[in-house]
Amino acid sequence: MRERLVIGNWKMNPPTIADAVELARAVAERIPDRVSVGVAPAAIALPAVADALREENVDVYAQDVHWEERGAFTGEVSVSMLRGLAVGTIVGHSEVRRDLGDTDERVARKLARESAAEHAAGEATAVVARQVAADLALATRRGLERLVVAYEPIWAIGTGNPATGEHAAAAARAIRAALKRAGVDGDAALVLYGGSVSGRSVGEFAAADGIDGALVGGASLDPEEFAAVMRAFA
């Protein structure tokens, strides 16, 4: 049986590092049994949040990473800089694609550098399959046993209108089939649902076939709301 995993993507929130530490501690106080939990704070808050959670059962993730180890890349963060702070990073999120110009090729280069990642896919199973194949094109098989794929239909992100459990299950099947075609054990890979996940809507996704957890945006900024999502997958 695959593990259950819930990750809170805080995006450009909360407003201060002190607030991020306070939120991290509040999340740590609410972890249920039988579910793995992670948070992805803004880069500037990563060291403080990682330190606050060092003795807690909460993993820390970065929100993005550059594909090079070092160089003239203003504002970027490398994998080597994250070691000791984060267990992995989100790559290919639709907001990074939209605002910072990430393409399948750029995401593939990031994934080739990083061994554990979440990939936010598009809205249709055909797009999902294409993106998974493209994003794995440059990756080696080493480390991909820790791959996590997050399916976020772009029309559901931040809209308050999540997909249906049936839609999420169909996306999970397409993702696993694409992983298998790329030589990855699709049955072992975790598939998360994201896109307006809340304590009210999460039950449908927790029960959906092939969905192992959630990548949570706005709801992860409210400790009680995030706890409700975590409990749904426990």
C-alpha positions as CSV (number, residue, x, y, z in Angstrom):
1,M,0.0,0.0,0.0
2,R,1.4,3.4,-1.0
3,E,1.9,6.0,1.7
4,R,-0.5,9.0,2.1
5,L,1.1,12.4,1.7
6,V,-0.2,15.9,2.1
7,I,2.0,18.9,1.3
8,G,1.1,22.6,1.9
9,N,2.4,24.9,-0.7
10,W,2.5,28.3,1.0
11,K,3.4,30.2,-2.2
12,M,4.2,33.9,-1.4
13,N,2.8,33.6,2.1
14,P,2.7,34.3,5.0
15,P,4.0,37.9,5.1
16,T,6.9,37.5,7.5
17,I,9.5,34.8,8.4
18,A,8.2,34.9,12.0
19,D,4.7,34.2,10.7
20,A,6.0,31.3,8.7
21,V,7.7,29.8,11.7
22,E,4.5,30.2,13.7
23,L,2.5,28.5,11.0
24,A,5.0,25.7,10.8
25,R,4.7,25.0,14.5
26,A,0.9,25.2,14.3
27,V,0.9,22.5,11.6
28,A,3.3,20.3,13.5
29,E,0.9,20.3,16.5
30,R,-1.9,18.9,14.3
31,I,-0.3,16.0,12.5
32,P,-2.5,12.9,12.5
33,D,-1.2,9.3,12.4
34,R,-0.8,7.4,9.2
35,V,-0.1,10.3,6.9
36,S,3.1,12.0,5.9
37,V,3.1,15.8,5.9
38,G,5.2,18.5,4.3
39,V,5.2,22.2,3.9
40,A,6.8,24.4,1.2
41,P,7.6,27.8,2.5
42,A,8.9,30.7,0.5
43,A,12.7,30.5,-0.1
44,I,13.5,33.3,2.3
45,A,11.8,31.4,5.1
46,L,13.3,28.0,4.4
47,P,16.1,28.1,6.9
48,A,13.9,29.3,9.8
49,V,11.1,26.9,9.0
50,A,13.5,24.0,8.6
51,D,15.0,24.8,12.0
52,A,11.6,25.1,13.7
53,L,10.6,21.7,12.3
54,R,13.9,19.9,12.9
55,E,12.5,17.7,15.7
56,E,9.0,17.5,14.3
57,N,7.3,15.0,12.0
58,V,6.9,17.5,9.1
59,D,9.1,17.5,6.0
60,V,10.2,20.8,4.4
61,Y,10.1,21.3,0.6
62,A,11.2,24.2,-1.6
63,Q,8.8,25.8,-4.1
64,D,11.2,25.7,-7.0
65,V,14.8,25.0,-8.0
66,H,17.2,25.9,-10.7
67,W,18.7,23.2,-12.9
68,E,22.3,24.4,-12.5
69,E,24.4,23.9,-9.4
70,R,25.9,27.4,-9.5
71,G,26.4,30.4,-11.8
72,A,25.1,33.8,-12.9
73,F,21.4,33.1,-12.2
74,T,20.1,36.1,-10.2
75,G,17.4,35.2,-7.7
76,E,17.7,31.5,-8.2
77,V,18.3,28.6,-5.8
78,S,20.2,25.4,-6.5
79,V,19.7,21.9,-5.3
80,S,23.0,22.0,-3.4
81,M,21.8,25.1,-1.5
82,L,18.7,23.2,-0.4
83,R,20.5,20.2,1.0
84,G,20.0,20.1,4.8
85,L,17.0,22.4,4.5
86,A,14.5,20.6,2.3
87,V,13.8,17.0,1.4
88,G,12.7,17.9,-2.1
89,T,11.2,20.6,-4.2
90,I,8.1,21.4,-6.3
91,V,9.0,21.8,-10.0
92,G,6.8,22.6,-13.0
93,H,4.0,24.3,-11.0
94,S,1.5,26.0,-13.3
95,E,2.1,29.4,-11.7
96,V,5.9,29.1,-12.4
97,R,5.0,28.1,-16.0
98,R,2.7,31.1,-16.3
99,D,4.7,33.8,-14.5
100,L,8.3,32.7,-15.0
101,G,8.2,31.0,-18.4
102,D,8.8,27.4,-17.3
103,T,8.4,25.0,-20.2
104,D,8.5,21.2,-20.4
105,E,12.2,21.4,-21.3
106,R,13.1,23.6,-18.4
107,V,11.1,21.4,-16.0
108,A,12.9,18.3,-17.4
109,R,16.2,20.0,-16.7
110,K,15.2,20.7,-13.1
111,L,13.9,17.2,-12.6
112,A,17.1,15.7,-14.0
113,R,19.0,17.7,-11.3
114,E,16.5,16.9,-8.5
115,S,15.6,13.4,-7.2
116,A,12.3,14.1,-5.5
117,A,9.8,16.5,-7.0
118,E,6.1,17.3,-7.6
119,H,5.0,18.2,-11.0
120,A,1.8,20.2,-11.5
121,A,0.2,19.0,-14.7
122,G,-2.4,20.4,-17.0
123,E,-6.1,19.9,-17.2
124,A,-6.6,17.0,-19.7
125,T,-5.2,13.4,-19.5
126,A,-3.5,13.9,-22.9
127,V,-1.7,17.0,-21.6
128,V,-0.8,15.1,-18.4
129,A,0.8,12.3,-20.4
130,R,2.7,14.7,-22.6
131,Q,4.1,16.7,-19.7
132,V,5.1,13.6,-17.7
133,A,6.9,12.2,-20.7
134,A,8.6,15.5,-21.5
135,D,9.6,16.2,-17.9
136,L,11.2,12.8,-17.5
137,A,13.1,13.0,-20.8
138,L,16.3,14.2,-19.3
139,A,16.0,12.4,-15.9
140,T,18.0,9.3,-15.0
141,R,16.2,6.5,-13.3
142,R,18.3,7.0,-10.1
143,G,16.2,8.8,-7.5
144,L,12.9,8.6,-9.3
145,E,11.7,6.0,-6.9
146,R,11.0,9.0,-4.7
147,L,9.1,10.9,-7.4
148,V,5.8,12.4,-6.4
149,V,3.4,13.7,-9.1
150,A,0.8,16.4,-8.2
151,Y,-2.1,16.8,-10.6
152,E,-3.5,20.3,-10.6
153,P,-6.0,21.3,-13.3
154,I,-5.2,24.9,-14.0
155,W,-8.8,25.9,-14.1
156,A,-9.2,24.8,-10.4
157,I,-6.2,26.5,-8.9
158,G,-7.3,29.2,-6.5
159,T,-10.8,29.3,-8.0
160,G,-12.7,27.5,-5.2
161,N,-13.9,25.1,-7.9
162,P,-12.1,21.8,-7.5
163,A,-12.3,19.0,-10.0
164,T,-14.3,15.8,-9.3
165,G,-13.0,12.7,-7.7
166,E,-13.7,10.9,-11.0
167,H,-11.7,13.4,-13.0
168,A,-8.8,13.1,-10.5
169,A,-8.8,9.3,-10.7
170,A,-8.7,9.4,-14.5
171,A,-5.7,11.8,-14.3
172,A,-4.0,9.5,-11.9
173,R,-4.4,6.5,-14.3
174,A,-3.0,8.6,-17.1
175,I,-0.1,9.7,-15.0
176,R,0.8,6.2,-14.0
177,A,0.6,4.9,-17.5
178,A,2.9,7.7,-18.7
179,L,5.4,6.9,-16.0
180,K,5.4,3.3,-17.0
181,R,6.1,4.2,-20.6
182,A,9.0,6.3,-19.3
183,G,10.4,3.3,-17.5
184,V,9.3,4.4,-14.0
185,D,7.3,2.2,-11.6
186,G,4.0,4.1,-11.9
187,D,2.3,1.8,-9.4
188,A,4.8,2.9,-6.7
189,A,4.8,6.6,-7.5
190,L,2.6,8.8,-5.3
191,V,0.0,10.9,-7.1
192,L,-1.5,13.9,-5.3
193,Y,-4.4,16.1,-6.2
194,G,-4.2,19.9,-6.0
195,G,-6.4,22.7,-7.1
196,S,-8.7,24.4,-4.5
197,V,-8.4,21.6,-2.0
198,S,-10.2,22.4,1.2
199,G,-11.5,20.7,4.3
200,R,-14.9,20.7,2.7
201,S,-13.9,19.3,-0.7
202,V,-11.1,16.9,0.2
203,G,-13.2,13.9,1.1
204,E,-14.0,13.2,-2.6
205,F,-10.3,13.1,-3.4
206,A,-9.3,11.1,-0.4
207,A,-11.7,8.4,-1.6
208,A,-10.7,8.7,-5.3
209,D,-9.0,5.7,-6.8
210,G,-5.3,6.3,-7.3
211,I,-5.1,9.5,-5.4
212,D,-2.6,9.2,-2.5
213,G,-2.7,12.7,-1.0
214,A,-3.0,16.4,-1.8
215,L,-0.9,19.4,-2.7
216,V,-2.7,22.2,-0.8
217,G,-2.5,25.9,-1.5
218,G,-4.6,28.5,0.3
219,A,-6.1,26.0,2.8
220,S,-2.6,25.2,4.0
221,L,-2.3,28.7,5.5
222,D,-5.0,27.9,8.0
223,P,-3.8,25.3,10.5
224,E,-7.3,24.0,11.3
225,E,-8.3,23.8,7.7
226,F,-5.0,22.1,6.7
227,A,-5.5,19.6,9.6
228,A,-8.9,18.7,8.2
229,V,-7.2,17.9,4.8
230,M,-4.5,15.8,6.6
231,R,-7.1,13.9,8.6
232,A,-9.0,13.0,5.4
233,F,-6.0,11.0,4.2
234,A,-5.0,9.5,7.5
